[in-house]
């Protein structure tokens, strides 16, 4: 057993957890616990020794790097302004009984099938809790909608791919349209199913984030996805940082 155990040291002269808030630090230590890695920080806070299995240490190092990068982005990102959520707008409309003009912009536009609402609500809630502004109206079968305005107002678009998404002609039409707009688009597989039919034609060869697997794997994939979103959102000068957890069913 001892032959399988190793150690490595992470170093940062500015501090191992520079720019990290307590929530981020807690996330890292929880991840270490799940991967059976013992983290030991030195007195200066500039070195962190990791003791555990080789593969687990590799995953923890990757997790630390991603969390550090996200924390740095949080410091340099100006606060989001003049943004709101479609969910909040719907609530206000129902409460007042009047139409509300949607003039605000969004960080993210979601495209997902109405039948996948329960799955996607985990992700939507996490983004919302972190202060991101979202447009989250689901695609309803056989219902036409004009999303050009929402696309123009959004920094990027997330397509939540599933079997339900494949079977919906409305989703197919929306996906084809979105991919022609030139906006940054992220493909998220919320269900472990092969690409078939029009999905293979449209999505094959494109980078797809697989959001199914173990909790630890999913958590790391989400962090890496968020870094990609942040790097694109830099062009727009308004993006808040979020960590999110989206359990697969």
C-alpha positions in Angstrom: 0.0 0.0 0.0 2.8 2.4 0.8 4.1 2.1 -2.7 0.9 3.6 -4.0 1.1 6.6 -1.7 3.0 9.6 -2.8 3.3 13.3 -2.0 3.7 16.5 -4.0 4.0 20.2 -3.1 2.1 23.1 -4.6 3.8 26.5 -4.4 2.6 30.1 -4.8 4.7 32.9 -3.5 1.6 35.1 -3.3 -0.2 32.5 -1.1 -1.7 29.2 -2.0 -5.2 30.5 -1.5 -4.6 34.0 -2.9 -7.9 35.7 -3.8 -9.9 32.7 -2.6 -12.9 33.3 -0.2 -13.7 30.9 2.6 -16.4 29.1 0.5 -13.8 28.3 -2.2 -11.3 27.0 0.4 -14.0 24.8 1.9 -14.8 23.4 -1.6 -11.1 22.5 -2.1 -10.7 20.7 1.3 -14.0 18.9 0.7 -12.7 17.7 -2.7 -9.5 16.6 -1.1 -11.5 14.5 1.4 -13.5 12.9 -1.3 -10.3 12.0 -3.2 -8.7 10.7 0.0 -5.8 13.2 -0.3 -4.4 14.9 2.8 -3.6 18.6 2.3 -1.1 20.2 4.7 -0.3 24.0 4.3 2.9 25.4 5.7 3.1 28.3 8.2 3.8 30.9 5.5 0.8 29.9 3.5 2.9 29.6 0.3 3.2 25.9 0.1 0.6 23.1 0.2 1.7 19.4 0.5 -0.6 16.8 -0.9 -0.4 13.2 0.3 -2.3 10.4 -1.3 -2.7 8.2 -4.3 -1.0 9.3 -7.6 -4.2 9.7 -9.6 -6.0 11.4 -6.8 -3.2 13.9 -6.3 -3.3 14.7 -10.0 -7.1 15.4 -9.8 -6.6 17.6 -6.7 -3.9 19.6 -8.3 -6.1 20.2 -11.3 -9.0 21.2 -9.0 -6.7 23.6 -7.1 -5.5 25.2 -10.4 -9.1 25.7 -11.6 -10.3 27.2 -8.3 -7.3 29.5 -8.2 -8.0 30.8 -11.7 -11.7 31.3 -11.0 -10.8 33.2 -7.8 -8.5 35.5 -9.7 -11.2 36.2 -12.3 -13.6 37.1 -9.6 -11.2 39.8 -8.3 -10.7 41.4 -11.7 -14.3 41.1 -12.9 -16.4 44.3 -12.4 -19.8 43.8 -10.9 -22.7 42.9 -13.2 -25.1 45.7 -13.8 -28.5 46.2 -15.5 -29.2 42.5 -15.6 -32.1 40.3 -14.5 -33.4 36.8 -14.7 -36.3 35.6 -16.8 -37.6 33.7 -13.9 -37.9 36.9 -11.8 -39.5 38.7 -14.7 -42.2 35.9 -15.0 -42.8 36.1 -11.3 -43.3 39.9 -11.4 -45.6 39.6 -14.4 -47.8 37.0 -12.7 -47.9 39.1 -9.5 -48.9 42.4 -11.2 -50.9 41.0 -14.1 -49.1 43.3 -16.5 -46.6 42.9 -19.2 -43.0 43.8 -18.3 -40.6 44.9 -21.0 -37.4 42.8 -21.0 -34.7 45.4 -21.7 -32.0 43.9 -19.5 -29.1 41.8 -20.8 -28.2 38.3 -19.6 -25.0 36.5 -18.9 -26.3 33.2 -20.1 -29.2 32.0 -22.3 -30.3 28.4 -21.7 -31.8 26.3 -24.4 -33.4 23.1 -23.1 -36.4 20.9 -23.6 -39.4 21.5 -21.4 -39.4 17.8 -20.3 -35.8 18.4 -18.9 -36.9 21.3 -16.7 -36.4 19.3 -13.5 -32.9 18.4 -14.4 -31.9 21.8 -15.5 -33.4 23.6 -12.5 -30.4 22.4 -10.4 -28.0 24.2 -12.7 -30.2 27.3 -13.1 -30.6 27.7 -9.4 -26.9 27.4 -8.8 -26.1 30.1 -11.4 -28.8 32.3 -10.0 -27.6 31.9 -6.4 -24.1 33.1 -7.6 -25.5 36.3 -9.0 -25.6 35.4 -12.7 -28.4 36.8 -14.9 -30.1 34.1 -16.9 -32.7 33.7 -19.6 -34.2 30.3 -18.8 -37.5 29.8 -20.8 -37.7 26.1 -21.9 -38.4 25.0 -25.4 -42.0 23.9 -25.6 -43.0 21.3 -28.2 -44.8 22.7 -31.3 -44.6 26.2 -30.0 -42.9 28.8 -32.1 -40.8 31.5 -30.4 -38.5 34.3 -31.4 -35.3 34.1 -29.5 -33.3 36.5 -31.6 -33.7 39.3 -29.0 -32.6 37.0 -26.1 -29.6 35.9 -28.1 -28.6 39.5 -28.8 -28.9 40.3 -25.1 -26.8 37.3 -23.9 -23.1 36.8 -23.5 -23.2 33.1 -24.3 -25.7 30.3 -24.9 -25.9 26.8 -23.2 -27.5 24.0 -25.1 -28.6 21.2 -22.7 -28.5 18.1 -24.9 -30.7 15.1 -24.0 -32.9 12.4 -25.6 -35.9 14.8 -25.1 -33.9 17.6 -26.9 -33.3 15.2 -29.8 -36.9 14.2 -30.1 -38.2 17.8 -30.2 -38.4 19.4 -33.6 -38.6 22.8 -31.9 -35.3 22.1 -30.1 -33.7 21.0 -33.3 -34.8 24.2 -35.0 -33.5 26.3 -32.1 -30.2 24.5 -32.0 -29.5 24.9 -35.7 -30.4 28.6 -35.4 -28.3 29.3 -32.4 -25.2 27.7 -33.9 -25.5 30.1 -36.9 -25.6 33.3 -34.8 -21.9 33.5 -34.1 -22.5 33.8 -30.4 -20.4 31.6 -28.0 -22.2 28.3 -27.6 -21.5 25.6 -25.0 -22.9 22.1 -25.5 -23.9 20.3 -22.3 -24.9 16.6 -22.3 -27.3 16.3 -19.3 -28.0 12.7 -20.2 -25.6 9.9 -21.2 -27.0 9.1 -24.6 -25.2 8.8 -28.0 -25.5 11.5 -30.6 -27.9 10.2 -33.3 -29.9 11.7 -36.2 -29.8 15.5 -36.5 -27.7 15.8 -33.3 -24.9 13.9 -34.8 -25.1 16.0 -37.9 -25.2 19.3 -36.0 -23.0 18.6 -32.9 -20.4 16.0 -34.0 -16.9 17.3 -34.0 -17.8 20.1 -31.6 -16.6 20.3 -28.0 -19.3 18.8 -25.7 -19.1 19.0 -21.9 -20.3 15.7 -20.4 -22.1 16.5 -17.1 -22.8 12.9 -16.1 -20.6 10.8 -13.9 -19.4 10.8 -10.3 -20.0 13.9 -8.3 -16.3 14.7 -8.1 -15.8 14.2 -11.9 -18.9 16.4 -12.6 -17.7 19.1 -10.2 -14.3 19.3 -11.9 -16.0 19.4 -15.4 -18.2 22.2 -14.2 -15.3 24.3 -13.0 -13.4 23.8 -16.3 -16.5 24.8 -18.2 -16.9 27.9 -16.2 -13.4 28.9 -16.9 -14.1 28.7 -20.6 -17.2 30.8 -20.2 -15.3 33.4 -18.2 -12.6 33.6 -20.9 -15.2 34.4 -23.5 -17.2 36.8 -21.2 -14.1 39.0 -20.8 -15.0 40.5 -24.1 -18.2 41.9 -22.7 -16.8 43.3 -19.4 -19.6 42.0 -17.3 -19.5 38.6 -15.8 -19.9 37.4 -12.2 -18.1 34.2 -11.1 -20.0 31.1 -10.1 -19.4 27.6 -9.0 -22.2 25.2 -9.7 -23.3 21.7 -9.0 -25.7 19.9 -11.3 -26.4 16.3 -10.3 -27.3 13.9 -13.0 -30.3 11.6 -12.5 
